[in-house]
């Protein structure tokens, strides 16, 4: 292979593809690359490859993608998804088959492997939460730590690492924080403290919260049922049936502004009815405790509570009836 083959291969790389000199995952020249598959040297193509030729190259060299995926996965963290790398590699293989020029003397397997590795590197960078500068700084600090540990026969502290690199201790600590912040951990990975998911706050409501929510809904249904007829019609039509206010006003023979006033009045009654049963301290006192409006409000609260109690008694009796039948059978 000519000495400047690698230079020509780098010039063939598309936009955004890393060069041969700057690629982190390129196999050294001393490492043999995958053996070119049969027939690849016999193809002498024009700069613009036809569809049949592209398909042939892709089919013959598809195993090359799997080989590079396995090689890459051995060097990256375990959370990296194999399918994502394989997809990026297949796309790069297809683009390489379209742009490969046989008359340049570069085997397609070598040319495609560079494109595939570059695409996988780009994919890794897109899913990495840390920038390239953060990773580079982290590698320098870890390399200094390893060198000092071998020299001192003990783990160096941040001050020793900072002194060896000529930077401040704060920079070392900041770099460690940046790298740790970009680390991805599995929620199912267990250690002596259990899995990470065990320490996360639950997004679903707890059983007692579900019971309280259902009881509030039941009170709300009963409070709507006990509203005066006109207030109930507005609440039913506007909130439950989702009818426009104009239609409700025509049906009741009143103006839209009056419908809006009735709606506001009904909402206040519903809120106070629920609070009187569940959170009495939140109920606002009546403006005139002995007035007719206050008496109507208290009567409404009592009617809602009585309806709820009657429903509870009926439900409890329904639960107890099957148990009584079982006892009689026994």
N, C-alpha and C positions, 0 to 999 in steps of 0.2 A: 504493500500500500504506500502511495507517495507520502512524503513527510508533511506536505501541506494539505493532506486530505481532511484532517480535522478542522483546518481553517476554512476550507471550502464548505464543509458540513455546517459550520456555524453560520456562514453567509446564507445557507439555504434555509435556515430556521425562519419561521414566520414571525410576525409582530408579537411581542410579549414573551417569546420563547427564550429561555436563558442560553447564553453562549456556552461553548464547550469549556472555556477556561473558568467560568463562574458557576458551573453547575455543581451542586453539593453532592448529588447522588450518582455522578457519572462513574462507571466502572473504570479503574485505572487501565492504562494501555497494556500493562503486564497481565491483566486478567482477561482471559479469552472471552469474547462475546459469544452469544448463541450462534451455532453454526448456521449459515445461510441455508434455507430450504432449497430443495432441488428445483431447478428451473429459473431461479431468480437472475442468474448471470446471463441466461440466454435471452432475456428480454431487453431489447434495444428500442427505447421509446422516444417519441418526440417530447418536447417540454410539456405539452398538454396531453395528459393521459386520457384515453377513452374510458367509457363506463365499464366495459368488459375487463380491461386491464386493471382498473382500480379494484373491481370486485375480486379478481383473481389474486391480486396482491394482498388484499384484506383477508380473504379466506385462508391463504397459505400462511400468513404471519399472525393470525389471531392468537395462537399459543404464546407468542412473544409478549402479548399484553399480560397474560396470566403469570408468566415468569417474572416480569418486572413488578407486578403487583405484590407477589410473594416477597421479592427482594426488598421492596419499599416497606412493607408491613413489618419486616424484621427490624427496622430502624426507627419506627415511629411509635407513639403511645398506643395503648390497646384500644382507646375509644375511637380511633380513626376507622371509618366505615370502609370495608372492602369493596362494596358495590359502587361507592362513589369514586374510588380510585379506578376501578375497572371501567366505569362509564367514561371517565376522563381519558383513560388510555385508549379505549376504542375510538373515541372521537379523534384523538391525535393520530391514530393509525390510519384512519380514513383520510385525514388531511394530508398525511405524509404520502399516501398512495397517489393522491391527486397532484402533488407538487414534485415528486421524485423525478430526477432526470438521470437516466442510465448512462448517458454519454459523459458524465462527469467522473465516472469510475468509482463511485462510492456504492458499496453493496447496500441494497435496500434495508436489510436487517439492521445494519449499523445506523443508517440515516433515520429509520423509523424509531429505533430504540432511544435516540437522542430526543426526538420529538415527544415520544411517550413519557419519558422521564421528566421532561420539561412541563408537560401538561399535568402530570401528577404533582409536581412541585407547586405549580400554580393552584391546584385544587387544595393542597395542604395549607397554603398561605391563606386561601379564602376562608377556611374553617378555623384557622388559628386565631384565638382572641388576642394574642400578643402581636405587636408589630415586629418587624424584622430587626429594628434597632434594640428592642427589649430582649429578643432572643440572642442577638449577638453579644450584648452586654452580659447576659446571664451565662453564656458559654465561656466568656473570658473569666468571669468570677469563679465558675466551677472548675475551670482549668487551673486557676491559681490555687484554689483550695486543694485540688488533687496534688499539685506540685509541692505545696507546703506540707501536706499530710505525709507525703513520702519522705520529705527532708527532715521534718520535726518528729516523725514517728507518733504523731498525735493529731487530733483534729484541730485545725487552727481556728481562732476566733475572728470576728469581723475586723477587729483592729489590725491583726496581722495580715489579713487578706487585703485590706485597704492600703496598708503600707507597701505591700509587694507590688500593687498595681499603680501606686501613686495617686490614689483617689481618697475621698473622705469616707468615714464610716457610714455617714448618712446615705451616701450614694450606694454603698453595698447593701444597706438595709432596704433602700427604695427599690433596688433591682430585685432583691429577693421577694419583696411584696408584689412587684409587677408580675414576676414569673408565677408566683403562687396564685395570683388572681386569675391568671389565664389557664390554670390547670383544670382539667375536666375529670371529675370523679363519677364513678357509677353509683347510682342510688342503691343498687342491690349488692354492692361489694361490702362484705362484712369484715369487721375487725373485732378487737376485744370489747368495744363499746356497742356492738351491734351494727346494723346497716345505717347508711346515711338517711334513708327514708324514715327511719324511726324517730329521728330528731326534728323532722319537718312538721310544721303546723298543718293540721288537716284542713283541707279546703271544703270538705263536706260538713254539714251541720251535725252536731252530736245528737244522740238519741233524745236527751232532755230538751234540746232546742227544737227538734222535730215535733215532739209532743206539744210544746208551748205554741209552736207555729200553727199546728192543726187546731188547737183550742181557740186561738185568736180568729182563725178563719171561721170556725163554727159560731163563735160569738158574733162575727160580722154578718154571717148569713141570717142569724136570728135577729140582729139589730135592724137589718134591712127589712125583714118581714114585719117588724113591729112599728115601722115608720108610719106616720099618717099617710093617707092614700095619695095625696098629691105629691108629697116628698118622695114616696116610694116610686111613683110613676116616673119622676124625673131621674132618680138614681138608676132605676132599672133601664130606662131608655137610653140615658147618656153614657153610663159606665158599662153596663152589661150587654146591652144590645148595640151600643156604639152608633146610635142614631144622631143625626145632626140636630143642633139646638133649635134650628128653624122648624123642623118637622115636629119636634116635641111641643113647641109653642103653639103651632097650628092645632095639634091634637087636643091640647088642654084649653085652647081659646084664650091664651095670654100672650104677652109680649116676650121677646127673647131676653130682655133685661130682667123680667120677672122670673124667667126660667133660671137665669144665672143666680139670682138672689135665693131662689128655692134650693138650688144645688149647694150653694155655700151654707145655707142653714142646715141642710141634711148632713153635710160633711161634719159640721160641728157636733150635731147630735150623735152621729155614729162614733166619732172619736171619743166623746165623753161617755157614751154607753160602754165602749170597750174598756176605757180607763176605770170607770166606776166598778167594774167587775174584776179587772186584773191588776190595775195600778191606781187605787183610789187617790193617792197623793197627787196625781197629775190632773185631777179634775178641777177645773177652775170654779170658784164659788159663784153662785148666781148673783146678779146685780141687785136684785130685790129678793132676799131669801123667802119672804112670806108672800110674794106676789103670785099671780095666776100662772105666769110663764114658768116660774120655779117649780110650782106644783105639777104642771104638765110635764116638765122635764123629769122630775122624780118619778112620776107615774110611768113614764116611758122607760126609765132605767129599771124599775121594778118589773115591768112587763117583759123586758128582754131577759132579766135574770130568771123569771118564772118559766119562760119558754125554754131556756137552757136547762134548767133543773128538770123540767118535764121530759125533755129529750134524753137527758142522762139517765133518769129513772127507767124510761122505756128501753133504752139500750142495755142497761144493766139487767133488766128482766129478761130480755132476749138472750143474753149470755147465760143466764142461770137456768133457762128452760132446758137446753140440751143436757146439762149436768143432772138436773132432776130426773129427766127421762132415763139417763143411764143408771141412776141410783135405783129407780123403780124396777128396771130390768134386772139389776143385780140382786 
